[in-house]
Amino acid sequence: MNIEEINRIANKFNIVPYGRGNNGRMVQINDLDLYFSYNTIVAFRAPGYGLKVSKNIWSNTTGGHLNSIDGGDKGGRLENEQFMIELARLIEEKGL
């Protein structure tokens, strides 16, 4: 599953703003929270996974969104490739 497929699924649900500006959004799907910066999933929270946050490979604005999500705890962030692997596994487990 690639990021375009994941974003297509998430965009079917209610989107709630968070963080700086209007470009940080969180989608709740049952017990799964998907955090977006612009149109990209940058973090998620789910039972059995806890909070998973990608390292910032994008912009200063996305960095601000990530800090809003994890309180600026950069030590717990995953390399983006590992983050995407875990996100794809979670999406598949949830049957989305």
Summary of the structure (lengths in Angstrom):
residues: 96
radius of gyration: 12.1
end to end distance: 10.5
largest distance: 33.2
contacts: 267
relative contact order: 0.19
helix: 39%
strand: 29%
